[in-house]
């Protein structure tokens, strides 16, 4: 891999501590880092290089599951330098430039520069502008920008943010993180769908009856009420993670596997997505909010009782939606998405339910066959299960569903951030959100945001510890299905 400078804005922050430093360390230990790398951490605090190094060491000890011998740890930490910087002060960027140039010279590396914005979204634009104005992005190598979510707050602000970023970086240089795209099982969808003729030939409306994508969480709003109460499940999960999973599931095999082509087939899905209509939105979208309940035997507060949330908040902590994809592959196959906080279990999964034309084949009521199901567990367990019908070989020969299962649960899988940072260092954008995808996603959710804001759809309350409001059950039941 080419040598580079890795510039981390937000080096003293929570994400850096929990995800970025452990990921960098794991990559280092797995020899997946450039031989020569200068890592510069930036923050407002007046830290020394040594303070940052001690902070990184602590973070790695706490959050990485890689064994760390002291020699490797020391040589890893030697890559780090710190520069205190006020992101809004253009003068400070010259300080950064001095340090950067000095390190590039010491290490004798080309000016390949990766800028990572792990900061509050309100600083994205000013940082990009200052990088440009200060000349930091005029390099004799490449430059790239990694940016965290949320990418905008609605369609309009996302467009504006993109316009401003593109003043300093072009599309090929912008790596928009959606950490779901870094999950090994999501990345595996591409192979599952494209490299298996058996699945590929069934991947359409002739054989599939419906698709269900669930991301349920047991946690509540945690300490993020300030953010979450403004965001809700639609902005926090649906616009990005859920729609990315939908694209990865519904995309069809391209001519050739390349980052451009994968992104093209994902975009095709979004373009074929039937827009929601104001007057029928309620039939397709369910808005929910949790009340008091029981999670793992513990009584938990209602959303409106959480610290930082107003007692009259109408914010969505749950959303379920039925989506139609109007193309020749998926016409007539509903895609159901649901996500929420304080649900019965932590589970992210995709279930493909196949059509069951053999339902009436056997006379006996008890011999009705179950539909074939392909279940892809993404988080916290990773597995693929195919449910088929089989005679019960042991007992009375009755037909019953059995599972063919592959599970990666006993393996040490890489973390999403490891895979994503590695790809960004290589310059492979496959598992980053392209602007087209982001824009089309905001476009699709915008009518939901409007309806929730204007209160034109009901807010269904659900007890914490359940799988959401009854209305979400009815969403699939009225089409003759049930949530798996
Ligand atoms: C984040 C959301 O993007 O994803 C959080 O902001 C959510 O609210 C998290 O809890 C879920 O991620 P994971 O990897 O735990 O499923």
Boltz pocket constraint, residues with backbone or C-beta under 6 A from the ligand:
constraints:
  - pocket:
      binder: B
      contacts: [[A, 217], [A, 236], [A, 348], [A, 379]]
      max_distance: 6.0
